[in-house]
Amino acid sequence: MKLTTIYPVVKMKTVMKVSLLFCVLSFFALYAKGQKAESNVRISWDYNTYQEMTSVNVANKGFVEGELHYPRVKRLSDGSLLMTFNNDHYGWNIYARRSEDNGKTWSDAQMLREKYKESSTAGDDEVVFVNPEFIELQDGRIMLAYQWRYKKGYHDIPNTNENCGVEIMFSNDKGKTFSSPRRMYRGRCWEPAMLQLPSGEIQMYITSSQEVVDKVSNPRTIVIRSLDGGKTWQGKKVATYKDAEPVSRSFDERSSYDGMPTAVWLDDNKGIAMPIEVWSGRFVVDQTPMVVKTDADVNWRGDQKKIANEGGPEYPYKKQLNKDFVGYGPYSTKLKTGEVVVISNGQYKGEQGIWAFIGDKKADNFRFATSPFVGHWGSIDDIGGNKVIVSGTANYKDASNKERAKVLVMTGRLNYSKDIAKGDLSMPAVAQFDKDNNDYWFLGKKTQASTFTNFGYTNESLIIGTYYFDRNIVAFTPENSDASILLLSRKNKKGGYDNYKIAVNAQGKYTVYHEENYSWRLIHKGVTSDVEVVGTINNGKDKDLGYSAKLKIDWALLGGAPTADDVFRAHLRLHYKDRVAEKPLALQESMAGENSDYPEEWLPLIFR
């Protein structure tokens, strides 16, 4: 009304148009900002940490277990790693083992639960166990949870909710021994997983398949809560599916879905994020996996009746993990720096694998996808030291052509964007370089060859320090060698990018290229004397350790010294030779999760 009395109609229309334009521009600015939001970290998988576990000695039973399924691996507060697994696709026994050396070696397994005969509503039956998952609580105890069920009684549909549930066990010595099991939930279910909130509340998320319609399971994801350290759940010694709170359910005209939940507490009190699969034993669903979230003050206590009966929650509290991925068996962890990482087995842009997606600190914008291996039903955990560990199940055929399952484990290095202080770069000798404890960028998944790279700078030059480890060092031209390669990009005044490529080999030979019209133009070549080789070059008869090299690249070659407004980004590569020969050309590995043609996807370099 006031606007109408102050301005004529024409001006009023102008104001409305300007206001509308401002709103539209603001929307697109926010949208663009949301689209460009990124996590300044990438996962680079380490070939030399890959393990396959096809069997394990069971110390307390005196036999060798040859079926390993559904592994979960996490770092404990005493520095050890704990692994749990079961020995069949659908059960039957639960095991645990430990590592005291970051997963390089593992102890024998302990059988924690063994199937046994017992009567159910279906008559003579067996109790079996599956889906072990654990959490280290704030008081230091390990809580282990898993599904128990009657093998036949589970399929006795009128009584199925009486013939299945969840048991828990506790360990006071970091998984070396566990307490007696206790049934604390009853109802047809799968895949329990736990999260403890800062308040101390323990939440257990469960795939609840309590409802079966026309012989088709109609699952949902539920939560039950313990406010007393796991003694009671929903205020009861034994909670049931009737006590549980629905947190996610997807409907279509055929069935309902949702399950296999894990969850993280977001930094800055932003609430809880939980990836789930949208899966059916009979039907195929396209939008899977999803990420479900709740605000801290809501804590899943939204319209639970609506979620149970109609589905939900609504967008944006439930959205697809990534538009180019369809997968199952998701698992989540939160990095020490707050970013959320989700792994899931499926197809990303047509390629099968267990894929890791890095989200931001709000559990959004999941991208920079990398795959350690092909498998399913895995876990991931931040184990400190800029590393994550991933596990998975893989099928294989043994010597007798029998289909079996094994556990795969691999460590990934976290490469973070670089905040570079002014000054020279101090580099230890090659033999003294600590590969396990450093903040260098790492690359080395394809072969046993690996490279580590870091940066410094002065007013005159960019300093690049690199270590290259390989059992057989080969060097010809700078790029046709076992070589460290760096792609460097900076924004120019025209709004585009100036891109450079820098390569160095064990002979200290290096080249600098500038990209012009989608091709590389050589602008400089030289030899650095700041190089150390441990081993021999181009001698395939001995075993080498590797080499280091430090380059000082004149800023004049790279468009001038950095200013406060400059945006630099870098992309790491390595070249590797399989044998001492000029031909064929060196093979190439690039930093996974980034496209070498799009500098906006590369990690930032910030010069202070």
Secondary structure, 3 states (H helix, E strand, C coil): CHHHHHCCHHHHHHHHHHHHHHHHHHHHHHHHHHHHCCCCEEEEECHHHCEEECCEEECCCCEEECCCEEEEEEECCCCCEEEEEEEECCEEEEEEEEECCCCCCCCCEEEEECCEEEEECCEEEEEEEEEEEEEECCCCCEEEEEEEEECCHHHCHHHHHHCEEEEEEEECCCCCCCCCCEEEEECCEEEEEEEECCCCCEEEEEEECCCEECCEECCEEEEEEECCCCCCECCECCEECCCCEEEEEEECCCCEECECCCCEECHHHCCEEEEEECCCCCCCCCCCCEEEEECCCCCCCCCHHHHHHHCECCCCCEEECCCCEEEEEEEEEECCCCCEEEEEEEEECCEEEEEEEECCCCCCCCEEEEEEECCEEEEEEECCCCEEEEEEEEEEECCCCCEEEEEEEEEEEEEECEEECCECCCCCCHHHCCCCCCCCEEECCCCCCEEEEEEEECCCEEEEEEEEECCCECECCCCCECEEEEEEEEECCCCCEEEEEEEECCCCEEEEEEEECCEEEEEEEEECCCEEEECCECCCCCCCCEEEEEEEEEHHHHCCCCCCCCCEEEEEEEEECCCCCCCCCCEEEECCCCCCCCHHHCEEEEEC
